[in-house]
Amino acid sequence: MSTAVGLDIGKVIFNVLKNSAPVMAVTNMHANKIQPAPMLAQTDPTIGVLYEISAVNPVNVKREYRLENAALYIVDFSIQAFSTDYSTSISLAKAIVEQLHDLASGTYESIKIDGVELKSLNEDYNKAQRYYNKSISFQARVLT
């Protein structure tokens, strides 16, 4: 179940961001530019959003129960928002943070979310590909 939770969260991230008017309103942003992290190496983008699930941890699992049956999972994920234009990278990152922070609690794509918390935000410039990158880390509570 823990692997499935991680995959499902990826689907939730994609669908929430592609259906977000503020994210799609950023100059040159399209739903096909929201991709899992490995896609960056295969393209030469000018703008995009990459997401990566870094950990899926079951909580309060007793010895007699299997990890797959945990009632609560803590899912750590990060999102890279990048653009060749500095102000566009800021607008994109801001729209993403606001959208995912508003996700709060509810059921999305049949996944029960019990809150999403912003953990960190880092800024970088990639000289080789000439784009500004905002790395945003989140933690979600997923109920099963």
Secondary structure, DSSP 8 states (H G I E B T S, - for coil): -HHHHHHHHHHHHHHHHHT-HHHHTSTT--GGGEEEGGGGGG---SEEEEEEEEEEEEES--TTS-GGG-SEEEEEEEEEEEESSHHHHHHHHHHHHHHHHHH-EEEETTEEEEEEEEEEEEEEEETTTTEEEEEEEEEEEEE-
